Amino acid sequence: MGTRENTSFTIKNWAEGDRPREKLLQKGRNSLSDAELLAILIGSGSRNESAVELCKKILSASGHSLNELGKLSVKQLTHHKGIGEAKAITIIAALELGRRRRSEEALDKKKISSSTSVFELMQPIIGDLPHEEFWIIYVNNSNKVIDRFQLSKGGITGTLVDVRLALKKALELGATAIILAHNHPSGNLNPSSADKQLTQKLKTAGESIDIKILDHLIVTEKSYFSFADEGLL
């Protein structure tokens, strides 16, 4: 009795022109679609469809957005037939590396020249979190980033911010100015009365030790509100 033929669509059994690994080698990484890149990660599809077709379905379920795909849990990914725990973990790890790379690239720019550059620095960190976090960016007199520091982490309803700790770290780092940033998980960009009060409290405390507050950004997944741009500092 012969052995049963393995009919799953593994990449090595595809037609040469359809193999994303070979396509990457021959034409470069930019030639591949998102689905093809994901297919390289998972290696094989199900019995009835190729890895690329499976990845197209996964992307479609996430609105064709890698950002949305990157938010999914292992449990959510394994709802797709053909995606087991190992493949789900591989996808999550790859997208997390991409997020960290974007964050690292933003930090490497170092100089803060506008509210947009603050957004680019902080959005990969706090833009799509389900809870609120408050961060401080410390800069020197050339507006170059010395460090960034998570001052507090809380629920969706808000955070508790230690003003003394924020300014103590500024003195330790030799910073001449700080930029405040926190996220609104709700997506609402309007500053609350508490946001305004905290900004003024930090501004007043900073002035006493010659530490300027350059800006305060409210960050959401796709946009931001700048206190400096809106004349609220």
C-alpha positions in Angstrom: 0.0 0.0 0.0 1.5 3.3 -1.0 2.0 6.3 1.3 -0.5 9.1 1.0 0.7 12.0 -1.1 1.1 15.3 0.8 -1.1 17.7 -1.1 -0.5 20.8 1.0 0.7 23.8 -0.8 4.3 24.2 0.4 6.4 26.9 -1.2 8.9 24.4 -2.6 6.2 22.6 -4.6 4.9 25.8 -6.3 5.7 26.7 -9.9 9.0 28.6 -9.9 7.4 31.9 -11.1 5.1 31.8 -8.1 7.7 31.3 -5.4 8.0 34.4 -3.3 11.5 33.4 -1.9 12.9 33.1 -5.5 11.1 36.3 -6.4 12.7 38.2 -3.6 16.1 36.9 -4.6 15.7 37.7 -8.3 13.7 40.9 -8.1 14.3 42.3 -4.7 12.2 42.7 -1.6 10.2 45.6 -3.0 8.8 43.4 -5.7 6.8 41.3 -3.3 3.2 42.0 -2.2 2.3 42.0 1.5 0.7 38.6 1.1 3.8 37.2 -0.6 6.0 38.5 2.3 3.7 36.9 4.8 3.7 33.7 2.8 7.5 33.4 3.2 7.0 33.6 7.0 4.4 30.9 7.3 6.0 28.6 4.6 2.8 26.7 3.7 -0.9 27.1 3.4 -3.7 24.6 3.9 -4.6 21.5 1.9 -6.8 23.5 -0.5 -4.9 26.8 -0.9 -1.4 28.2 -1.2 0.3 30.3 1.5 -0.1 33.4 -0.6 -3.9 32.8 -0.9 -4.2 32.1 2.8 -2.2 35.3 3.5 -4.5 37.3 1.2 -7.5 36.1 3.3 -5.8 37.1 6.5 -4.9 40.5 5.2 -8.4 41.0 3.8 -9.9 40.2 7.3 -7.6 42.9 8.7 -8.8 45.5 6.1 -5.6 45.0 4.1 -3.7 46.8 6.9 -0.5 45.5 8.3 -1.0 47.9 11.2 -4.3 46.2 12.1 -2.8 42.8 11.5 -0.1 43.6 14.0 -2.6 44.1 16.7 -4.0 40.6 16.5 -3.4 38.0 19.2 -2.2 34.4 18.6 -5.8 33.3 19.4 -7.3 35.6 16.8 -4.8 34.6 14.1 -5.3 30.9 14.7 -9.0 31.4 13.8 -7.8 31.2 10.2 -7.7 27.6 8.9 -4.1 26.8 8.1 -2.6 29.1 10.8 -1.5 27.2 13.9 0.1 28.6 17.0 3.7 28.5 15.6 2.7 30.4 12.4 0.7 32.9 14.4 3.7 33.6 16.6 6.0 34.0 13.6 3.6 36.6 12.1 3.3 38.5 15.4 7.1 38.5 15.9 7.8 39.8 12.4 5.3 42.6 12.7 6.6 43.6 16.1 10.2 43.8 14.7 8.8 46.1 12.0 7.2 48.3 14.6 10.4 48.5 16.6 12.4 49.3 13.5 10.1 52.2 12.8 10.5 53.4 16.3 14.3 53.1 16.2 14.5 54.9 12.9 12.4 57.8 14.3 14.7 58.0 17.4 17.8 58.0 15.1 16.6 61.3 13.6 17.1 62.7 17.0 16.4 66.4 16.3 13.0 67.7 17.1 12.0 70.3 14.5 8.2 70.3 14.7 5.2 68.7 16.2 5.2 66.3 13.3 8.6 65.0 14.2 7.4 64.4 17.8 4.4 62.5 16.4 6.8 60.4 14.2 8.9 59.6 17.3 6.0 58.6 19.6 3.3 57.2 17.4 5.0 53.8 17.0 5.3 53.6 20.8 1.9 54.8 22.0 -0.3 55.4 19.0 -2.3 52.2 19.0 -2.2 51.1 22.7 -5.5 50.1 24.4 -4.5 52.0 27.5 -3.1 55.5 28.2 0.6 56.2 28.7 2.3 59.4 29.5 5.8 60.0 28.1 8.5 62.7 28.4 11.0 63.5 25.7 14.1 65.2 27.0 16.1 67.4 24.6 19.2 69.6 24.8 19.5 73.2 23.7 19.8 72.2 20.0 16.4 70.3 20.4 18.2 67.0 20.0 16.7 64.1 21.8 18.7 62.9 24.9 16.2 60.4 26.1 12.5 59.5 26.2 10.9 58.1 29.3 7.6 56.5 30.2 6.4 58.5 33.2 3.1 56.6 33.8 0.9 53.9 32.5 -2.8 53.6 33.2 -6.2 52.6 32.1 -8.2 54.2 29.4 -9.6 56.8 31.8 -6.3 58.4 32.5 -2.9 58.3 34.2 -1.2 59.7 37.3 1.8 61.8 36.5 4.7 62.5 38.9 5.8 66.0 38.1 8.8 65.8 40.5 10.1 62.6 38.8 9.8 64.2 35.4 11.8 67.2 36.3 14.3 65.3 38.4 15.2 63.1 35.4 15.5 66.3 33.3 18.2 67.6 35.7 20.0 64.3 35.8 20.1 64.2 32.0 21.2 67.8 31.6 18.1 68.5 29.5 17.2 72.1 28.8 13.6 71.4 27.7 11.1 68.6 27.7 8.2 67.6 25.4 5.1 65.9 26.8 3.3 63.2 25.0 0.4 60.9 25.9 -2.1 58.9 23.9 -5.9 58.8 23.8 -7.0 55.3 23.2 -10.5 56.6 22.4 -9.1 58.3 19.3 -10.4 61.7 20.6 -7.9 64.4 19.9 -9.5 67.1 22.1 -7.5 67.9 25.3 -9.3 67.4 28.5 -9.3 69.9 31.4 -7.0 67.5 33.2 -4.6 67.5 30.2 -4.6 71.3 30.3 -4.1 71.5 34.0 -1.2 69.0 34.0 0.5 70.9 31.1 0.3 74.2 33.1 1.5 72.5 36.2 4.6 71.1 34.5 5.2 74.4 32.7 5.1 76.3 36.0 7.3 73.8 37.8 9.8 73.7 34.9 10.1 77.5 34.8 11.4 77.5 38.3 14.5 75.4 37.3 14.8 76.8 33.7 13.3 73.7 32.0 11.1 74.7 29.2 8.0 72.8 28.0 8.3 72.9 24.2 5.1 71.0 23.4 2.5 68.6 24.6 1.2 66.1 22.1 -2.0 64.0 22.3 -1.3 61.0 20.1 -3.8 58.7 18.4 -3.2 56.0 15.9 -3.4 58.3 12.9 -3.1 61.9 14.1 -2.2 64.2 16.9 -3.0 67.4 18.7 -0.2 69.8 19.5 -0.6 72.3 22.4 2.2 74.5 20.9 0.6 74.5 17.4 -2.8 75.5 19.0 -1.3 78.3 21.1 -2.1 76.5 24.4 1.4 76.8 25.9 
